[in-house]
Amino acid sequence: VLSSSENIEVRRSKFHSLFGRGTIAGKKAILVKPETYMNRSGIAVREAAMYFDVAPQNLIVIYDDIDLPAGSIRIRKSGGAGTHNGMKSVVQELGTKDFIRIRIGIGSAEAGEDLVDRVIGKVPQAEKELLQKAAAEAADAVRDILAIGVDNAMNRHNHVEHKANDN
């Protein structure tokens, strides 16, 4: 979504990834799509960051997360990898937890559903639109991080779910 909305072609191949360069919110940007297995994606992130001399605090990593409700997004300035093997790889390869990440919720596996099928299987039609909206919001979040800073972007995009009796 981000590459097409910003007219950045992610087609060049290097460092186990496809990548493209462009401008987002008036700032130079490099979009990188690892072509490694997910649990080795940190290799691609590290190689791209080293090649382009990008410090970890200037990275924004976007990934799916079963620990968030389907269709929601969360921005974090730093933190652990949680249960996500791809993020474990990124943290290990970068040697730091201090980089921005945008988590796109895909929801957890339901009773009787295999977790692997949930993560890499075909997306049910009922969820496709929800996930497409979340991807568009994640793209907006990237633009906001670059334009107004991560703290303001977090305030704008990290929605707190309230119980019915909260006021």
BELPE-V830604 format. One record per backbone hydrogen bond with DSSP energy under -0.5 kcal/mol. NH is the residue of the N-H (numbers start at 1). CO is the residue of the C=O. E is the energy in kcal/mol with one decimal. If there is no record, write none. Layout:
NH & CO & E
NH & CO & E
//
This chain:
5 & 1 & -2.5
6 & 2 & -1.8
7 & 4 & -0.9
8 & 3 & -2.9
9 & 7 & -0.6
10 & 8 & -0.5
11 & 9 & -1.1
11 & 19 & -0.9
12 & 19 & -1.7
14 & 12 & -0.5
14 & 17 & -1.9
17 & 14 & -1.4
18 & 33 & -2.2
19 & 12 & -2.5
20 & 31 & -1.8
22 & 29 & -2.4
24 & 27 & -2.7
27 & 24 & -1.9
29 & 22 & -2.9
31 & 20 & -2.6
33 & 18 & -3.3
34 & 32 & -0.6
35 & 16 & -3.3
40 & 37 & -2.4
41 & 38 & -1.8
43 & 40 & -1.5
44 & 40 & -0.7
45 & 41 & -2.0
46 & 42 & -2.9
47 & 43 & -2.6
48 & 44 & -2.3
49 & 45 & -2.6
50 & 46 & -2.6
51 & 47 & -2.5
52 & 48 & -2.5
53 & 50 & -0.8
54 & 49 & -2.6
55 & 53 & -0.6
58 & 55 & -2.4
59 & 56 & -2.1
61 & 100 & -2.5
62 & 60 & -0.5
63 & 102 & -2.3
65 & 104 & -2.5
68 & 65 & -1.1
71 & 105 & -2.5
72 & 69 & -2.1
74 & 103 & -1.8
76 & 101 & -2.4
79 & 97 & -1.3
84 & 81 & -1.6
85 & 83 & -0.7
88 & 84 & -2.0
89 & 85 & -1.9
90 & 86 & -2.0
91 & 87 & -2.9
92 & 88 & -2.3
93 & 89 & -2.8
94 & 90 & -2.6
95 & 91 & -1.8
96 & 91 & -0.8
99 & 97 & -1.5
100 & 59 & -1.4
101 & 76 & -2.5
102 & 61 & -2.9
103 & 74 & -3.1
103 & 101 & -0.5
104 & 63 & -3.0
105 & 72 & -3.5
105 & 103 & -0.6
106 & 65 & -2.2
107 & 65 & -0.8
107 & 68 & -2.0
113 & 110 & -2.8
118 & 114 & -1.9
119 & 115 & -2.0
120 & 116 & -2.9
121 & 117 & -1.7
127 & 124 & -1.7
128 & 124 & -1.1
129 & 125 & -0.7
131 & 127 & -2.6
132 & 128 & -2.4
133 & 129 & -2.2
134 & 130 & -1.8
135 & 131 & -2.3
136 & 132 & -2.0
137 & 133 & -2.3
138 & 134 & -2.4
139 & 135 & -1.9
140 & 136 & -2.1
141 & 137 & -2.4
142 & 138 & -2.0
143 & 139 & -2.1
144 & 140 & -2.6
145 & 141 & -2.8
146 & 142 & -2.2
147 & 143 & -2.2
148 & 144 & -3.4
149 & 144 & -0.8
149 & 145 & -1.0
153 & 149 & -2.1
154 & 150 & -2.7
155 & 151 & -2.1
156 & 152 & -1.8
157 & 153 & -2.5
158 & 154 & -2.6
159 & 157 & -1.2
162 & 160 & -0.6
166 & 163 & -1.7
//
